[in-house]
Amino acid sequence: MDSSFYYGFCVAAITFFTLFGTILFMFYGKIKSHQENKTVGASSSTLSLTATPSSLSRTRKHHVFPSFHGADVRKTFLTHILKEFKGKGIDPFIDNDIERSKSIGPELIEAIRGSKIVIVLLSRNYASSSWCLNELVEIMKCREEFGKTVMTIFYEVDPTDVKKQTGDFGKVFKRTCKDKTKDEIKTWKKVLEDVATIAGEHSRNWDNEAAMTEKIATDVSNMLNSSSPSRDFDGLIGMGAHMKEMESLLSLGYDDVRMIGIWGPSGIGKTTIARVLYSQFSENFELSVFMENIKESTYTRPVCSDEYSAKMQLQKIFMSQIINHKDMELPHLGIVQDRLSDKKVLIVLDGINQSMQLDAIAKETRWFGHGSRIIITTQDQKLLKAHGINHIYKVEFPSAYEAYQMFCVYAFGQIFPKDGFEELSWEVTKLLGNLPLGLRVMGSHFRGMSRHEWKW
């Protein structure tokens, strides 16, 4: 090894030891092991980064598709709501340039299916247009077949009149039905009944139209945010192998309540695996919570304190988070079972290091409803065994090449090094012993440095 590089690496390691304490102590131990010619075994299971992005769904042309009767709202309410959309970066589809005929064409169908949210703006004369009614048929078809999100706004019209085709709305609808086939009328009636049952905003409940449009735009913005697929973990190679193993242990298709342990040394990626699982599957549960780094948080009290009080504190915080109830009062330790025994929940307990922590939150599977899953990350396999947890995933070190890719991503922003840095990158990776956390910290440290700075 180049002596100047070795000296420079040691200086960097010492600097980070001062800054990061315990973390760098672990790195330094790996470096010493390397100096003593310790061979690090490769593993098929890894946590690293890949250049292959996850497949994305077809790019959507518009955020929102509004269905409306132009004569009623185009110059009034629609103008106001579109202004609010623009201010929040929401892109609506407007069909001004589409030639209207008796049936809606492929361009409009594509716009409906391509939008994330459809807003049906039901006004007094909405049913006067066979175009609007046929558009509504396609909208409700997308809602039923593809799970399309449909919002309703009742503008100067009663939802009951829409549902039953009564009042002024009904009179308009009957005129539109003249000379139409029985099947066509039956279809229109069905979609009007269905859309009227979708909860929405009623203009008659608002004194201030500006406030109403602002709230609707805010609701749409929040819905767009929540429906946006997470890309937080795109690029993690080896994660596919982790997920395959974890999905087998989770067995989400079964109705039992299951506790699963993720076990391995500090810095190997247990928390990241748990986060990916939580990101992918939390929506499949009635309630979910990710309690991070429990061992180093204020969730627990020192060992010398009263254990009952510590359990009460931990359970109180847990219940406050999972049911979103701040300042929750906790009279006793039976609350978890009382409140969650009929709920399908996903719970991630990250960094468990005391049996008391598990006893306080998830002592028994019967505390939770059918299909619930409790994921525990820990460095202590004995703790999992003592709690009767047999579904345990051991996180192995990444292979040498995958560790090399990880380091390069943090040092160069790509899975391979810049020209002239190949040997140096391999040396650092070997010194760090393939520990993912060490690779990230040291890769970030070297990022942007010249070869001379690396060596020095």
Secondary structure by P-SEA (a helix, b strand, c coil): ccaaaaaaaaaaaaaaaaacaaaaaaaaaaaaaaaabbbbbbbccccccccccccccccccccbbbbcccccccccaaaaaaaaaaaacbbbbbcccccccccccaaaaaaaaaccbbbbbccccccccaaaaaaaaaaaaaaaacccbbbbbbccccaaaaaacccaaaaaaaaaaccccaaaaaaaaaaaaaaaacbbbbccccccaaaaaaaaaaaaaaaaaaaccccccccccaaaaaaaaaaaaacccccbbbbbbbcccccccaaaaaaaaaacccccccbbbbbcccccccccccccccaaaaaaaaaaaaaaacccccccccccccccccccccccbbbbbcccccaaaaaaccccccccccbbbbbbbcccaaaaaaacccbbbbbbbccaaaaaaaaaaaacccccccccaaaaaaaaaaaacccaaaaaaaaaaacccccccccc
